[in-house]
Amino acid sequence: MNICVLIVDDHPVVRCGLAGMLDVEDDLEVVGEAADGEQAVTKVAELRPDVVLMDLRMPRLDGAGATAR
């Protein structure tokens, strides 16, 4: 059974790099990405990931605020 991961960062290069690193792991599956905290809250409700890798400093809603929701 795979561990489902959501990647949240406002920098596309960071999201791509993290996804590439996780892609080589057989037991991890990147199920989605978000560019800010607002998108993260929506994606978590939609995708129900096991783990969220979230940046703290992002536009609109930061990582701490998104985590609190």
GUDOTOR-310505 format. One record per atom (N, C-alpha, C): atom name; residue in three letters; y, x, z. Coordinates in Angstrom, 3 decimals. Layout:
N
PT   at    aa         c2         c1         c3
PT   CA   ala          Y          X          Z
...
//
This chain:
69
PT   at    aa         c2         c1         c3
PT    N   met     -1.184      0.840      0.000
PT   CA   met      0.000      0.000      0.000
PT    C   met      1.244      0.883      0.000
PT    N   asn      2.142      0.630     -0.939
PT   CA   asn      3.351      1.430     -1.071
PT    C   asn      4.430      1.013     -0.079
PT    N   ile      5.253      1.983      0.288
PT   CA   ile      6.441      1.733      1.096
PT    C   ile      7.581      1.475      0.118
PT    N   cys      8.197      0.309      0.213
PT   CA   cys      9.276     -0.085     -0.698
PT    C   cys     10.616      0.408     -0.160
PT    N   val     11.381      1.078     -1.029
PT   CA   val     12.636      1.717     -0.634
PT    C   val     13.797      1.173     -1.469
PT    N   leu     14.913      0.898     -0.802
PT   CA   leu     16.165      0.542     -1.463
PT    C   leu     17.132      1.703     -1.250
PT    N   ile     17.760      2.172     -2.330
PT   CA   ile     18.719      3.274     -2.255
PT    C   ile     20.129      2.712     -2.391
PT    N   val     21.007      3.055     -1.437
PT   CA   val     22.383      2.549     -1.445
PT    C   val     23.353      3.728     -1.345
PT    N   asp     24.126      3.937     -2.405
PT   CA   asp     25.133      4.997     -2.429
PT    C   asp     26.125      4.667     -3.531
PT    N   asp     27.396      4.978     -3.323
PT   CA   asp     28.402      4.672     -4.329
PT    C   asp     28.444      5.685     -5.468
PT    N   his     27.711      6.772     -5.360
PT   CA   his     27.673      7.788     -6.415
PT    C   his     26.372      7.660     -7.212
PT    N   pro     26.470      7.322     -8.501
PT   CA   pro     25.271      7.155     -9.326
PT    C   pro     24.387      8.402     -9.380
PT    N   val     25.000      9.585     -9.357
PT   CA   val     24.228     10.826     -9.410
PT    C   val     23.359     10.973     -8.161
PT    N   val     23.883     10.592     -7.008
PT   CA   val     23.117     10.656     -5.761
PT    C   val     21.956      9.673     -5.815
PT    N   arg     22.235      8.439     -6.261
PT   CA   arg     21.163      7.444     -6.375
PT    C   arg     20.068      7.928     -7.314
PT    N   cys     20.463      8.488     -8.437
PT   CA   cys     19.493      8.990     -9.415
PT    C   cys     18.675     10.138     -8.835
PT    N   gly     19.332     11.051     -8.138
PT   CA   gly     18.635     12.185     -7.532
PT    C   gly     17.640     11.758     -6.474
PT    N   leu     18.045     10.841     -5.610
PT   CA   leu     17.126     10.338     -4.581
PT    C   leu     15.946      9.611     -5.212
PT    N   ala     16.230      8.783     -6.218
PT   CA   ala     15.149      8.059     -6.895
PT    C   ala     14.170      9.036     -7.535
PT    N   gly     14.683     10.094     -8.136
PT   CA   gly     13.816     11.099     -8.747
PT    C   gly     12.944     11.815     -7.733
PT    N   met     13.513     12.127     -6.574
PT   CA   met     12.735     12.797     -5.521
PT    C   met     11.653     11.873     -4.973
PT    N   leu     11.975     10.612     -4.803
PT   CA   leu     11.008      9.670     -4.241
PT    C   leu      9.943      9.264     -5.253
PT    N   asp     10.286      9.329     -6.531
PT   CA   asp      9.369      8.910     -7.592
PT    C   asp      8.084      9.732     -7.630
PT    N   val      8.139     10.973     -7.180
PT   CA   val      6.949     11.833     -7.225
PT    C   val      5.976     11.547     -6.081
PT    N   glu      6.406     10.757     -5.120
PT   CA   glu      5.545     10.412     -3.987
PT    C   glu      4.713      9.176     -4.328
PT    N   asp      3.399      9.302     -4.195
PT   CA   asp      2.498      8.213     -4.569
PT    C   asp      2.640      6.973     -3.695
PT    N   asp      3.028      7.151     -2.442
PT   CA   asp      3.068      6.015     -1.519
PT    C   asp      4.464      5.413     -1.343
PT    N   leu      5.441      5.871     -2.143
PT   CA   leu      6.803      5.336     -2.074
PT    C   leu      7.173      4.692     -3.404
PT    N   glu      7.848      3.553     -3.337
PT   CA   glu      8.294      2.866     -4.546
PT    C   glu      9.750      2.439     -4.369
PT    N   val     10.613      2.945     -5.242
PT   CA   val     12.014      2.535     -5.218
PT    C   val     12.089      1.162     -5.884
PT    N   val     12.432      0.148     -5.101
PT   CA   val     12.450     -1.223     -5.611
PT    C   val     13.836     -1.667     -6.057
PT    N   gly     14.865     -0.872     -5.723
PT   CA   gly     16.202     -1.237     -6.141
PT    C   gly     17.247     -0.240     -5.702
PT    N   glu     18.446     -0.433     -6.249
PT   CA   glu     19.589      0.408     -5.917
PT    C   glu     20.819     -0.477     -5.748
PT    N   ala     21.758     -0.019     -4.937
PT   CA   ala     23.030     -0.713     -4.748
PT    C   ala     24.137      0.327     -4.655
PT    N   ala     25.345     -0.064     -5.100
PT   CA   ala     26.470      0.864     -5.145
PT    C   ala     27.449      0.701     -3.987
PT    N   asp     27.285     -0.346     -3.183
PT   CA   asp     28.155     -0.534     -2.019
PT    C   asp     27.449     -1.418     -0.998
PT    N   gly     28.079     -1.566      0.146
PT   CA   gly     27.462     -2.322      1.231
PT    C   gly     27.248     -3.788      0.918
PT    N   glu     28.179     -4.396      0.176
PT   CA   glu     28.027     -5.807     -0.203
PT    C   glu     26.774     -6.000     -1.051
PT    N   gln     26.597     -5.132     -2.047
PT   CA   gln     25.397     -5.197     -2.883
PT    C   gln     24.151     -4.942     -2.053
PT    N   ala     24.247     -4.037     -1.098
PT   CA   ala     23.098     -3.703     -0.252
PT    C   ala     22.617     -4.918      0.530
PT    N   val     23.551     -5.654      1.123
PT   CA   val     23.179     -6.839      1.899
PT    C   val     22.454     -7.848      1.003
PT    N   thr     22.972     -8.051     -0.201
PT   CA   thr     22.342     -8.975     -1.148
PT    C   thr     20.956     -8.495     -1.561
PT    N   lys     20.853     -7.202     -1.889
PT   CA   lys     19.570     -6.646     -2.344
PT    C   lys     18.512     -6.668     -1.245
PT    N   val     18.912     -6.407     -0.007
PT   CA   val     17.949     -6.438      1.102
PT    C   val     17.373     -7.844      1.248
PT    N   ala     18.228     -8.850      1.168
PT   CA   ala     17.753    -10.233      1.282
PT    C   ala     16.841    -10.604      0.114
PT    N   glu     17.156    -10.090     -1.056
PT   CA   glu     16.407    -10.407     -2.270
PT    C   glu     15.088     -9.644     -2.362
PT    N   leu     15.119     -8.344     -2.062
PT   CA   leu     13.965     -7.473     -2.298
PT    C   leu     13.097     -7.225     -1.071
PT    N   arg     13.659     -7.406      0.120
PT   CA   arg     12.929     -7.193      1.380
PT    C   arg     12.243     -5.813      1.444
PT    N   pro     13.014     -4.716      1.264
PT   CA   pro     12.416     -3.375      1.297
PT    C   pro     11.961     -2.999      2.706
PT    N   asp     11.031     -2.045      2.770
PT   CA   asp     10.568     -1.520      4.055
PT    C   asp     11.577     -0.533      4.637
PT    N   val     12.249      0.218      3.752
PT   CA   val     13.192      1.266      4.153
PT    C   val     14.442      1.163      3.280
PT    N   val     15.607      1.355      3.906
PT   CA   val     16.865      1.416      3.160
PT    C   val     17.496      2.777      3.422
PT    N   leu     17.717      3.548      2.360
PT   CA   leu     18.441      4.819      2.458
PT    C   leu     19.891      4.506      2.107
PT    N   met     20.794      4.558      3.101
PT   CA   met     22.154      4.088      2.896
PT    C   met     23.199      5.130      3.264
PT    N   asp     24.146      5.303      2.355
PT   CA   asp     25.320      6.138      2.590
PT    C   asp     26.215      5.445      3.620
PT    N   leu     26.935      6.209      4.410
PT   CA   leu     27.848      5.612      5.385
PT    C   leu     29.204      5.272      4.787
PT    N   arg     29.726      6.135      3.926
PT   CA   arg     31.063      5.940      3.358
PT    C   arg     30.951      5.376      1.946
PT    N   met     31.296      4.099      1.819
PT   CA   met     31.257      3.426      0.521
PT    C   met     32.409      2.436      0.450
PT    N   pro     32.828      2.071     -0.776
PT   CA   pro     33.894      1.076     -0.915
PT    C   pro     33.402     -0.328     -0.547
PT    N   arg     34.357     -1.224     -0.356
PT   CA   arg     34.131     -2.644     -0.052
PT    C   arg     33.522     -2.856      1.325
PT    N   leu     32.335     -2.343      1.570
PT   CA   leu     31.681     -2.467      2.875
PT    C   leu     30.895     -1.189      3.102
PT    N   asp     31.197     -0.472      4.191
PT   CA   asp     30.519      0.804      4.426
PT    C   asp     29.100      0.587      4.953
PT    N   gly     28.368      1.685      5.067
PT   CA   gly     26.975      1.618      5.495
PT    C   gly     26.784      1.043      6.884
PT    N   ala     27.678      1.378      7.804
PT   CA   ala     27.565      0.851      9.169
PT    C   ala     27.780     -0.661      9.181
PT    N   gly     28.756     -1.131      8.433
PT   CA   gly     29.023     -2.567      8.357
PT    C   gly     27.886     -3.326      7.702
PT    N   ala     27.330     -2.745      6.647
PT   CA   ala     26.204     -3.387      5.961
PT    C   ala     24.982     -3.443      6.863
PT    N   thr     24.746     -2.383      7.612
PT   CA   thr     23.603     -2.352      8.527
PT    C   thr     23.756     -3.404      9.619
PT    N   ala     24.973     -3.606     10.086
PT   CA   ala     25.220     -4.607     11.130
PT    C   ala     24.930     -6.026     10.650
PT    N   arg     25.112     -6.256      9.365
PT   CA   arg     24.854     -7.594      8.818
PT    C   arg     23.374     -7.827      8.713
//
